Amino acid sequence: MGTLTGRPEQQDHDGSAHGPHPDGRCSAVVVGGGITGLTAAHALRQQGVSVTVLDAAAQAGGVMRTTHADGFVAEHGPNSFVSSPVVEQLLSALDLQQDVVEPDASANKRYVVRDGDLHAFPLTPRAMLTTRLLSTRAKLRVLLEPLVPRYRGPGEESIASFVRRRLGREVLDYAVDPFVSGIFAGDPDTLSMAHAFPRVTELEMVHGSLSRGLMAQRRRARSGGSGQPSAPASPARLVSFVDGMQTLPDALAASLGTSLHLSRPLRHLHAHEGRWVVESGDAGNSHTLIADTVVLATPAHALAAMELPAALRRFAAPIEHVRYPAVSTLTLGFTRQQVAHPLDGFGMLVPRVEQRSVLGVLFSSSLFPARAPEGHVTLTVFVGGARAPQQAALSSEALLPAVLRDLHDLLGVTGDPVYTHHAYWPRAIPQYLLGYQEVKDAVARTEAEHPGLYLAGNYHLGVSVGDCVANGLLTAERVASYLGRSA
């Protein structure tokens, strides 16, 4: 598994308006240098707030890392993200618009495997009628969706239960299950529909039907919400960067300058006289900061390793137990002649019922330019997740035979890869399981009982890159508001 060399740790105090005061005082400490924490810190600095960012890793960006080797580009974590107005504003503020790349227009197919064959996922009503991914019986079942009553059962409903009830078992197996694996690397039988896909749940609650809800959304979009026709809104775009996804955290880290401190784990946190005492570093190199506010933008499981006040830990206990299944990402390079499939799409997803080793494969070199040298292709393969976490923990040598069998059967790949990069994440993506409201309630209670403390990990408001950016910006607004009230 490849690694990246972290840059040297920044000096402790730069004396700038945005860094900590020479005596160790600052307005905000952000713990966690992933996209959420970096975005929050960047936004606070833009508002003139004195901020310090602490991260235990030697490199900022969390799972968003990119390796370049032998003409191949390997993403350790996310390979792309969907833009939004707030994301576009951030890209503009960081002067990254010229570095953005969008998928090749010809790579618009998303394949799903059924009975060992690849079928393009239907994206239009006409395609739904003609697709061979679903049987005629399944298509007729989908047409009955408006007649299915709202959920009346006790408690939350799983994704699997919701989809079986409204759309049928076949749609669950060959449409929803593979996409849940692609987003959460999760199990639809254990994930909460209300927390994993709240907007879809709301369609049923408000309109009584997904199809009626979607039609109502389209009408509102056409009228701009006013009931009168309006110009169509700019569509969200799927993007990456010329040099890979690490471009974004690198730009955020650069904007923070010496306010960012790497290889500085949080050791101890406690309140004292209305402020927060933050101790970081290791035993031989300890640092203390006094802050008005603290943002904990770490994974949920990282809280368990921190020395926190007993009262805080008591309120936050459910958060520490959020489940994160293991995922391995294998970036494999082949000569073009080694791959029979045209790779004319985004990639392929593999349903659980197909009983394959891989969760899915991105056709990376078909999506974005310069992901492979001339005459070669790059495939990004995902293994493990809630479906098979033990498989993700295997070495590259142990994983490759099963992966190559799947690639041979499904894409016509022959021979060994000419390039291999393996990124293993023992805790990859938080799972919004049934009963997840307890976690969200714990976040709310912890913050309410500890003024000036904010929890901002991706276990809270969404797991995508866009969700993390929005979470960081929202947290920055809340911190700035608190500092304005307490000034």
C-alpha positions as CSV (number, residue, x, y, z in Angstrom):
1,M,0.0,0.0,0.0
2,G,1.5,3.3,-1.1
3,T,2.0,6.2,1.3
4,L,2.5,9.9,1.0
5,T,5.2,11.9,2.7
6,G,3.8,14.5,4.9
7,R,5.2,18.0,4.9
8,P,7.1,19.3,7.9
9,E,5.0,20.5,10.8
10,Q,4.4,24.2,10.8
11,Q,5.9,26.5,13.5
12,D,3.8,27.0,16.5
13,H,3.0,30.7,16.4
14,D,3.4,33.0,13.5
15,G,2.0,36.1,15.2
16,S,-0.4,36.8,12.4
17,A,-3.9,38.1,12.9
18,H,-5.3,34.7,12.0
19,G,-3.0,32.5,14.1
20,P,-2.9,32.0,17.8
21,H,-1.8,34.8,20.1
22,P,1.9,34.4,21.3
23,D,0.6,33.4,24.7
24,G,-1.4,30.5,23.3
25,R,-4.8,32.2,23.2
26,C,-7.1,32.1,20.1
27,S,-10.7,32.3,19.3
28,A,-11.2,28.9,17.7
29,V,-9.3,25.6,17.7
30,V,-10.4,23.1,15.0
31,V,-9.4,19.5,15.7
32,G,-9.2,17.5,12.5
33,G,-7.6,18.3,9.2
34,G,-10.1,16.6,6.9
35,I,-12.3,18.5,4.4
36,T,-14.8,19.5,7.1
37,G,-12.3,20.9,9.5
38,L,-10.2,22.6,6.8
39,T,-13.3,24.2,5.3
40,A,-14.5,25.4,8.7
41,A,-11.1,26.9,9.5
42,H,-10.8,28.5,6.1
43,A,-14.3,30.1,6.4
44,L,-13.5,31.4,9.9
45,R,-10.2,33.0,8.7
46,Q,-12.2,34.6,5.9
47,Q,-14.3,36.2,8.7
48,G,-11.2,37.4,10.6
49,V,-11.4,34.8,13.3
50,S,-8.2,33.7,15.0
51,V,-8.1,30.0,14.4
52,T,-5.7,27.1,14.9
53,V,-6.1,23.7,13.2
54,L,-4.7,20.5,14.9
55,D,-4.4,17.2,13.0
56,A,-2.9,14.0,14.2
57,A,-1.8,12.9,10.7
58,A,1.4,14.1,9.0
59,Q,-0.7,15.3,6.0
60,A,-3.9,17.3,5.8
61,G,-6.9,16.1,3.9
62,G,-8.0,13.0,5.8
63,V,-8.9,10.2,3.2
64,M,-8.6,12.7,0.3
65,R,-5.2,11.8,-1.0
66,T,-3.7,11.3,-4.5
67,T,-0.6,9.4,-5.7
68,H,1.1,10.0,-9.0
69,A,3.4,7.3,-10.2
70,D,4.6,6.0,-13.6
71,G,2.0,8.1,-15.4
72,F,-0.9,6.7,-13.3
73,V,-3.1,8.6,-10.9
74,A,-4.4,6.8,-7.8
75,E,-7.0,8.2,-5.5
76,H,-6.9,6.9,-2.0
77,G,-10.4,8.0,-1.1
78,P,-13.0,9.9,-3.1
79,N,-12.5,10.0,-6.9
80,S,-14.9,12.9,-7.6
81,F,-17.7,14.9,-6.1
82,V,-20.9,16.6,-7.0
83,S,-20.7,20.4,-6.9
84,S,-23.3,22.7,-5.3
85,P,-23.5,26.5,-5.0
86,V,-21.5,26.5,-1.7
87,V,-18.9,24.1,-3.2
88,E,-18.6,26.4,-6.3
89,Q,-18.1,29.4,-4.0
90,L,-15.4,27.6,-2.1
91,L,-13.6,26.6,-5.4
92,S,-13.8,30.2,-6.5
93,A,-12.5,31.5,-3.2
94,L,-9.5,29.2,-3.4
95,D,-8.9,30.1,-7.1
96,L,-9.4,26.5,-8.2
97,Q,-11.9,26.9,-11.0
98,Q,-9.2,26.5,-13.6
99,D,-8.1,23.2,-12.1
100,V,-11.5,21.6,-12.2
101,V,-12.2,18.8,-14.7
102,E,-15.5,17.2,-15.5
103,P,-16.1,13.7,-16.8
104,D,-15.7,13.0,-20.5
105,A,-19.2,13.4,-22.1
106,S,-19.0,9.9,-23.5
107,A,-18.6,8.4,-20.0
108,N,-22.2,8.8,-19.0
109,K,-23.1,5.2,-18.6
110,R,-23.3,3.6,-15.1
111,Y,-23.2,-0.1,-15.4
112,V,-24.8,-2.6,-13.0
113,V,-23.9,-6.3,-13.1
114,R,-26.7,-8.9,-13.5
115,D,-26.1,-12.6,-14.1
116,G,-22.5,-11.8,-15.0
117,D,-23.3,-9.2,-17.7
118,L,-23.0,-5.4,-17.5
119,H,-26.2,-3.4,-18.1
120,A,-26.4,0.4,-18.3
121,F,-28.5,1.7,-15.5
122,P,-31.7,3.3,-16.9
123,L,-31.6,7.1,-16.3
124,T,-34.8,8.0,-18.2
125,P,-38.4,6.6,-18.3
126,R,-37.8,5.3,-21.8
127,A,-34.6,3.6,-20.7
128,M,-36.5,2.1,-17.8
129,L,-39.0,0.5,-20.2
130,T,-36.3,-1.1,-22.4
131,T,-33.6,-2.0,-19.9
132,R,-32.7,-5.7,-19.4
133,L,-31.4,-4.9,-16.0
134,L,-34.9,-5.4,-14.6
135,S,-37.5,-8.0,-15.6
136,T,-40.9,-7.1,-17.0
137,R,-42.4,-8.1,-13.6
138,A,-40.1,-5.7,-11.8
139,K,-41.0,-2.8,-14.2
140,L,-44.7,-3.4,-13.6
141,R,-44.1,-3.4,-9.9
142,V,-42.5,0.0,-10.2
143,L,-45.5,1.3,-12.0
144,L,-47.6,0.4,-8.9
145,E,-45.5,2.6,-6.6
146,P,-48.1,5.5,-6.4
147,L,-50.6,3.0,-4.9
148,V,-48.4,1.9,-2.0
149,P,-49.5,3.6,1.2
150,R,-47.2,5.6,3.5
151,Y,-45.2,3.7,6.1
152,R,-47.2,3.2,9.3
153,G,-45.0,0.9,11.2
154,P,-43.2,1.6,14.5
155,G,-39.8,3.2,14.6
156,E,-37.4,3.7,11.7
157,E,-37.4,1.7,8.5
158,S,-34.3,0.3,6.9
159,I,-33.4,1.1,3.3
160,A,-34.1,-2.5,2.3
161,S,-37.6,-2.5,3.9
162,F,-38.5,0.9,2.3
163,V,-37.5,-0.2,-1.2
164,R,-39.1,-3.6,-1.0
165,R,-42.3,-2.0,0.2
166,R,-42.5,0.8,-2.4
167,L,-40.6,-0.7,-5.4
168,G,-40.2,-4.4,-5.0
169,R,-37.4,-6.9,-4.2
170,E,-35.8,-6.8,-7.7
171,V,-35.3,-3.0,-7.6
172,L,-33.6,-3.4,-4.2
173,D,-31.3,-6.2,-5.4
174,Y,-30.3,-4.6,-8.8
175,A,-30.7,-0.9,-8.4
176,V,-30.6,0.2,-4.8
177,D,-28.3,-2.3,-3.1
178,P,-25.3,-1.6,-5.5
179,F,-25.7,2.1,-5.1
180,V,-25.8,1.9,-1.3
181,S,-22.5,0.0,-1.6
182,G,-21.2,2.8,-3.8
183,I,-22.1,5.6,-1.4
184,F,-21.8,4.0,2.1
185,A,-20.1,0.7,1.4
186,G,-23.1,-0.3,3.6
187,D,-25.8,-2.9,4.0
188,P,-29.3,-1.7,3.1
189,D,-30.8,-4.1,5.6
190,T,-29.1,-2.2,8.5
191,L,-29.0,1.4,7.3
192,S,-31.7,3.8,8.3
193,M,-33.7,5.2,5.3
194,A,-34.6,8.3,7.2
195,H,-31.0,9.2,8.0
196,A,-29.2,7.8,5.0
197,F,-31.6,9.3,2.4
198,P,-33.7,11.9,4.3
199,R,-34.9,13.7,1.2
200,V,-36.4,10.5,-0.3
201,T,-38.1,9.7,3.0
202,E,-39.6,13.2,2.9
203,L,-41.0,12.6,-0.5
204,E,-43.1,9.7,0.8
205,M,-44.1,11.6,4.0
206,V,-45.2,14.8,2.2
207,H,-46.6,13.4,-1.1
208,G,-47.5,9.8,-0.2
209,S,-45.5,8.6,-3.2
210,L,-42.0,8.9,-4.6
211,S,-43.3,9.4,-8.2
212,R,-45.8,12.1,-7.1
213,G,-43.1,13.8,-5.1
214,L,-40.6,13.8,-7.9
215,M,-43.2,15.3,-10.3
216,A,-43.9,18.0,-7.7
217,Q,-40.2,18.7,-7.5
218,R,-39.9,19.1,-11.2
219,R,-42.9,21.5,-11.4
220,R,-41.3,23.6,-8.6
221,A,-37.9,23.6,-10.4
222,R,-39.5,24.7,-13.7
223,S,-41.4,27.5,-11.9
224,G,-38.6,28.5,-9.6
225,G,-41.0,27.8,-6.7
226,S,-43.3,30.7,-7.7
227,G,-45.8,28.8,-9.8
228,Q,-44.5,30.8,-12.9
229,P,-42.1,29.5,-15.5
230,S,-38.5,30.3,-14.8
231,A,-35.1,29.8,-16.4
232,P,-33.7,26.4,-15.5
233,A,-31.2,26.3,-12.6
234,S,-27.6,25.4,-13.4
235,P,-27.2,21.7,-13.0
236,A,-24.9,20.3,-10.4
237,R,-21.8,18.9,-12.0
238,L,-19.6,16.0,-11.2
239,V,-16.0,17.1,-10.9
240,S,-12.4,16.3,-9.9
241,F,-9.2,18.2,-10.5
242,V,-6.4,18.0,-13.1
243,D,-3.9,16.7,-10.6
244,G,-6.5,14.7,-8.6
245,M,-8.7,15.2,-5.5
246,Q,-5.8,16.1,-3.2
247,T,-5.8,19.5,-4.9
248,L,-8.7,20.6,-2.7
249,P,-7.2,19.8,0.8
250,D,-3.8,21.1,-0.4
251,A,-5.4,24.5,-1.4
252,L,-7.2,24.7,1.9
253,A,-4.1,23.8,3.9
254,A,-2.1,26.4,1.9
255,S,-4.7,29.1,2.7
256,L,-4.3,28.3,6.4
257,G,-0.6,28.8,6.4
258,T,1.0,28.4,9.9
259,S,-2.4,28.1,11.5
260,L,-2.3,24.5,10.5
261,H,-0.3,22.1,12.8
262,L,0.2,18.5,11.6
263,S,1.3,15.5,13.6
264,R,-0.4,17.2,16.6
265,P,-3.0,14.9,18.1
266,L,-5.4,16.2,20.7
267,R,-4.3,14.9,24.1
268,H,-6.6,16.6,26.5
269,L,-9.6,19.0,26.4
270,H,-11.4,20.6,29.3
271,A,-13.3,23.8,30.1
272,H,-11.9,26.4,32.4
273,E,-13.5,29.7,33.4
274,G,-15.7,29.8,30.3
275,R,-13.0,28.9,27.8
276,W,-11.4,25.7,26.5
277,V,-8.0,24.4,27.4
278,V,-6.6,22.3,24.5
279,E,-3.5,20.2,25.0
280,S,-2.0,18.6,21.9
281,G,1.2,16.8,20.7
282,D,3.0,13.9,22.4
283,A,4.6,13.6,25.8
284,G,7.9,15.0,24.6
285,N,6.4,17.9,22.6
286,S,3.3,19.1,24.3
287,H,1.4,22.3,23.4
288,T,-1.4,24.1,25.2
289,L,-3.9,26.5,23.7
290,I,-6.7,28.5,25.3
291,A,-9.7,29.0,23.0
292,D,-13.1,30.5,23.1
293,T,-14.5,27.7,20.9
294,V,-13.4,24.2,19.8
295,V,-14.6,22.3,16.7
296,L,-14.1,18.6,16.8
297,A,-14.1,17.7,13.1
298,T,-12.7,14.2,13.6
299,P,-14.2,10.8,12.8
300,A,-16.5,9.5,15.5
301,H,-14.1,6.8,16.6
302,A,-11.3,9.3,17.2
303,L,-13.2,10.7,20.2
304,A,-12.5,7.4,22.1
305,A,-8.8,8.1,21.9
306,M,-9.0,11.6,23.4
307,E,-8.9,12.5,27.0
308,L,-12.2,14.3,27.4
309,P,-14.1,15.6,30.5
310,A,-16.2,12.9,32.1
311,A,-19.4,14.8,31.5
312,L,-18.6,15.4,27.8
313,R,-17.8,11.7,27.3
314,R,-21.0,10.7,29.0
315,F,-23.1,12.8,26.6
316,A,-21.0,11.8,23.5
317,A,-20.9,8.0,24.3
318,P,-23.2,7.0,21.4
319,I,-21.1,8.9,18.9
320,E,-17.9,6.9,19.8
321,H,-19.7,3.7,18.8
322,V,-20.6,4.7,15.3
323,R,-19.7,1.8,13.0
324,Y,-17.1,2.3,10.2
325,P,-16.6,-0.8,8.0
326,A,-13.2,-1.4,6.4
327,V,-12.7,-0.6,2.7
328,S,-9.7,-1.3,0.4
329,T,-9.2,0.7,-2.8
330,L,-7.1,-1.0,-5.5
331,T,-6.0,1.3,-8.4
332,L,-4.9,-1.0,-11.2
333,G,-3.2,0.0,-14.5
334,F,-3.4,-2.2,-17.6
335,T,-2.4,-1.8,-21.2
336,R,-5.5,-1.1,-23.3
337,Q,-5.1,-4.4,-25.1
338,Q,-5.6,-6.2,-21.7
339,V,-9.2,-5.0,-21.3
340,A,-11.8,-6.2,-23.7
341,H,-14.6,-4.0,-22.5
342,P,-14.8,-0.5,-24.1
343,L,-14.9,1.2,-20.7
344,D,-17.4,3.6,-22.1
345,G,-18.9,4.8,-18.9
346,F,-18.5,5.9,-15.3
347,G,-17.9,2.4,-14.0
348,M,-19.8,-0.6,-12.8
349,L,-21.5,-1.6,-9.5
350,V,-21.8,-5.2,-8.4
351,P,-25.0,-6.2,-6.4
352,R,-24.6,-8.5,-3.4
353,V,-26.7,-11.2,-5.1
354,E,-24.0,-11.6,-7.8
355,Q,-21.6,-12.9,-5.1
356,R,-18.5,-11.3,-6.4
357,S,-15.4,-10.0,-4.5
358,V,-15.6,-6.4,-5.7
359,L,-18.2,-3.8,-4.7
360,G,-17.6,-1.8,-7.8
361,V,-15.1,-0.5,-10.3
362,L,-14.6,3.0,-11.6
363,F,-13.3,3.4,-15.2
364,S,-11.0,6.2,-13.9
365,S,-9.1,6.8,-17.2
366,S,-12.4,7.1,-19.1
367,L,-13.7,9.7,-16.7
368,F,-10.9,12.2,-16.3
369,P,-7.9,13.1,-18.5
370,A,-4.3,12.0,-17.7
371,R,-5.3,9.2,-15.3
372,A,-3.1,6.7,-17.2
373,P,-0.2,6.9,-19.7
374,E,-0.8,6.7,-23.4
375,G,-2.0,3.2,-24.4
376,H,-3.1,2.3,-20.9
377,V,-6.2,2.4,-18.7
378,T,-6.8,2.8,-15.0
379,L,-9.4,0.9,-13.1
380,T,-10.2,1.8,-9.4
381,V,-11.6,-1.2,-7.6
382,F,-13.4,-1.2,-4.2
383,V,-13.5,-4.2,-1.9
384,G,-14.9,-4.9,1.6
385,G,-17.4,-2.5,3.3
386,A,-20.2,-3.9,5.4
387,R,-20.5,-6.7,2.9
388,A,-17.1,-8.2,3.5
389,P,-14.9,-6.1,5.9
390,Q,-12.5,-9.0,6.6
391,Q,-11.7,-9.1,2.9
392,A,-10.7,-5.4,2.8
393,A,-8.0,-6.2,5.4
394,L,-6.2,-8.6,3.1
395,S,-2.8,-7.7,1.6
396,S,-2.5,-6.7,-2.0
397,E,-1.1,-10.1,-2.9
398,A,-4.1,-11.9,-1.2
399,L,-6.7,-9.6,-2.7
400,L,-5.5,-9.5,-6.3
401,P,-6.4,-13.1,-7.4
402,A,-10.1,-12.8,-6.5
403,V,-10.2,-9.2,-7.9
404,L,-8.6,-10.2,-11.2
405,R,-11.0,-13.1,-11.6
406,D,-13.9,-10.7,-11.3
407,L,-12.3,-8.3,-13.7
408,H,-11.7,-11.1,-16.2
409,D,-15.3,-12.4,-16.0
410,L,-17.0,-9.0,-16.1
411,L,-14.6,-6.7,-18.2
412,G,-12.6,-9.2,-20.1
413,V,-9.3,-8.3,-18.3
414,T,-6.4,-10.6,-19.0
415,G,-3.0,-10.8,-17.4
416,D,-1.6,-9.0,-14.4
417,P,-1.7,-5.2,-13.9
418,V,1.3,-3.2,-14.9
419,Y,0.6,-0.8,-12.0
420,T,-0.9,-1.4,-8.6
421,H,-1.7,0.9,-5.7
422,H,-3.5,-0.3,-2.6
423,A,-5.1,2.0,0.0
424,Y,-6.6,0.4,3.0
425,W,-8.9,2.2,5.3
426,P,-9.7,0.1,8.5
427,R,-12.5,2.6,9.3
428,A,-13.8,4.1,6.0
429,I,-17.4,5.5,6.0
430,P,-19.7,6.0,9.0
431,Q,-22.8,3.9,8.9
432,Y,-26.2,5.6,9.5
433,L,-27.7,2.5,11.1
434,L,-31.2,2.0,12.4
435,G,-31.6,3.9,15.6
436,Y,-29.2,6.6,14.4
437,Q,-31.3,9.3,15.9
438,E,-29.5,8.4,19.2
439,V,-26.3,9.6,17.6
440,K,-27.7,12.8,16.3
441,D,-29.4,13.5,19.7
442,A,-26.0,12.9,21.4
443,V,-24.4,15.5,19.1
444,A,-27.2,18.0,20.1
445,R,-27.0,17.2,23.8
446,T,-23.2,17.4,23.9
447,E,-23.1,20.8,22.2
448,A,-26.0,22.1,24.4
449,E,-24.3,21.1,27.6
450,H,-20.9,22.5,26.5
451,P,-21.2,26.0,25.1
452,G,-18.5,26.8,22.6
453,L,-18.0,23.2,21.6
454,Y,-19.0,22.0,18.1
455,L,-19.1,18.4,16.6
456,A,-18.6,18.4,12.9
457,G,-17.6,15.0,11.6
458,N,-19.2,13.3,8.6
459,Y,-21.1,11.0,11.0
460,H,-23.4,14.0,11.5
461,L,-24.6,15.7,8.3
462,G,-23.6,13.5,5.4
463,V,-20.7,11.5,4.1
464,S,-20.0,13.0,0.6
465,V,-17.4,15.6,-0.1
466,G,-20.1,18.2,-0.8
467,D,-21.8,17.3,2.5
468,C,-18.5,17.8,4.3
469,V,-17.9,21.2,2.7
470,A,-21.4,22.3,3.6
471,N,-20.9,21.0,7.2
472,G,-17.7,22.9,7.5
473,L,-19.3,26.1,6.3
474,L,-22.3,25.7,8.6
475,T,-20.1,25.0,11.6
476,A,-18.0,28.2,10.8
477,E,-21.2,30.2,10.7
478,R,-22.3,28.8,14.1
479,V,-18.8,29.5,15.6
480,A,-18.8,33.0,14.3
481,S,-22.3,33.6,15.7
482,Y,-21.3,32.3,19.1
483,L,-18.1,34.5,19.2
484,G,-20.2,37.5,18.2
485,R,-22.7,36.8,21.0
486,S,-20.0,36.2,23.6
487,A,-17.9,39.2,22.6
